Amino acid sequence: MKKTLIFLILLLFTAKGFSQTIPSTEFSKEDYLQKSKTQKTTGWVFLSAGVAITIVGVIGFSNTYDDWSDNSTDTYGVLILSGPLIALGSIPFFISSGSNARKAATLSLNYQPILIPNQGSLVQSSQPSLSIAITF
């Protein structure tokens, strides 16, 4: 009985040792700025690709508009419809990019140097200041 109890206790410690750990959800300022930059770039790629696909569809459709026997008119019609959908897909990336940029904005307490007049000359002194830093 004693050996069984010790075996079960050791088994529980082993199970805890090999279990998964919960990753930390806190990101640094640089992580948020990098995510914001990546999401903004992805948003611009989707937006420009959607506009380009729409323009190609409109130009191709206008060139083949008179020839209804050709199936390329259907292809250009699909491009005209899918281009704006791709461009609309960029909106969530721009929104999350702005959200991550706001998270990266930090409030900090600094000491700002100021010049104080003292008996006909200027003396440099430090004054505490509250600053907000927003970097993109």
PEPEHU-V175492 format. One record per residue. N is the residue number from 1. RES is the residue in one letter. SS is DSSP state (@ for helix, = for strand, . for the rest). PHI is phi in radians with two decimals (* if undefined). D_LAST is the distance of its C-alpha to the last C-alpha in whole Angstrom. Layout:
((N;RES;SS;PHI;D_LAST) (N;RES;SS;PHI;D_LAST))
//
This chain:
((1;M;.;*;65) (2;K;@;-1.18;64) (3;K;@;-1.16;62) (4;T;@;-1.14;61) (5;L;@;-1.12;59) (6;I;@;-1.13;58) (7;F;@;-1.08;57) (8;L;@;-1.14;55) (9;I;@;-1.12;53) (10;L;@;-1.12;52) (11;L;@;-1.13;51) (12;L;@;-1.14;49) (13;F;@;-1.13;47) (14;T;@;-1.18;46) (15;A;@;-1.10;45) (16;K;@;-1.22;43) (17;G;@;-1.20;42) (18;F;.;-1.78;41) (19;S;.;-1.36;39) (20;Q;.;-1.32;35) (21;T;.;-1.79;33) (22;I;.;-1.46;30) (23;P;.;-1.23;27) (24;S;.;-1.26;24) (25;T;.;-1.68;22) (26;E;.;-1.50;20) (27;F;.;-1.99;16) (28;S;.;-1.51;14) (29;K;@;-1.05;11) (30;E;@;-1.14;10) (31;D;@;-1.11;12) (32;Y;@;-1.13;10) (33;L;@;-1.16;7) (34;Q;@;-1.17;9) (35;K;@;-1.09;11) (36;S;@;-1.09;8) (37;K;@;-1.12;8) (38;T;@;-1.12;11) (39;Q;@;-1.20;12) (40;K;@;-1.18;10) (41;T;@;-1.11;12) (42;T;@;-1.10;15) (43;G;@;-1.07;15) (44;W;@;-1.16;15) (45;V;@;-1.13;18) (46;F;@;-1.09;20) (47;L;@;-1.11;20) (48;S;@;-1.20;21) (49;A;@;-1.15;24) (50;G;@;-1.11;25) (51;V;@;-1.16;25) (52;A;@;-1.11;27) (53;I;@;-1.13;29) (54;T;@;-1.12;30) (55;I;@;-1.12;31) (56;V;@;-1.08;33) (57;G;@;-1.12;35) (58;V;@;-1.16;36) (59;I;@;-1.14;37) (60;G;@;-1.15;39) (61;F;@;-1.18;40) (62;S;@;-1.21;42) (63;N;@;-1.33;43) (64;T;.;-1.89;45) (65;Y;.;-1.13;46) (66;D;.;-1.34;50) (67;D;.;-1.75;50) (68;W;.;-1.37;50) (69;S;.;-1.38;52) (70;D;.;-1.49;49) (71;N;.;-1.37;47) (72;S;@;-1.20;44) (73;T;@;-1.09;44) (74;D;@;-1.15;43) (75;T;@;-1.10;40) (76;Y;@;-1.19;38) (77;G;@;-1.12;39) (78;V;@;-1.13;37) (79;L;@;-1.11;34) (80;I;@;-1.09;34) (81;L;@;-1.42;34) (82;S;@;-1.42;31) (83;G;@;-1.04;29) (84;P;@;-1.12;28) (85;L;@;-1.16;28) (86;I;@;-1.15;25) (87;A;@;-1.12;23) (88;L;@;-1.18;23) (89;G;.;-1.17;22) (90;S;.;-1.38;19) (91;I;@;-1.05;18) (92;P;@;-1.07;18) (93;F;@;-1.20;15) (94;F;@;-1.16;13) (95;I;@;-1.14;15) (96;S;@;-1.23;14) (97;S;@;-1.13;10) (98;G;@;-1.13;10) (99;S;@;-1.12;12) (100;N;@;-1.21;10) (101;A;@;-1.18;7) (102;R;@;-1.19;10) (103;K;@;-1.17;11) (104;A;@;-1.34;9) (105;A;.;-1.16;9) (106;T;=;-2.19;12) (107;L;=;-1.65;15) (108;S;=;-2.48;17) (109;L;=;-1.79;21) (110;N;=;-2.12;21) (111;Y;=;-1.94;24) (112;Q;=;-1.82;23) (113;P;=;-1.27;26) (114;I;=;-2.31;28) (115;L;=;-1.79;31) (116;I;=;-2.02;34) (117;P;=;-1.21;37) (118;N;=;-2.49;40) (119;Q;.;0.94;44) (120;G;.;1.46;43) (121;S;=;-2.30;40) (122;L;=;-1.86;36) (123;V;=;-1.99;35) (124;Q;=;-1.47;32) (125;S;=;-2.36;31) (126;S;=;-1.91;28) (127;Q;=;-2.21;27) (128;P;=;-1.17;25) (129;S;=;-2.49;22) (130;L;=;-1.76;20) (131;S;=;-2.25;16) (132;I;=;-2.04;13) (133;A;=;-2.01;10) (134;I;.;-2.05;7) (135;T;.;-2.12;4) (136;F;.;-2.10;0))
//
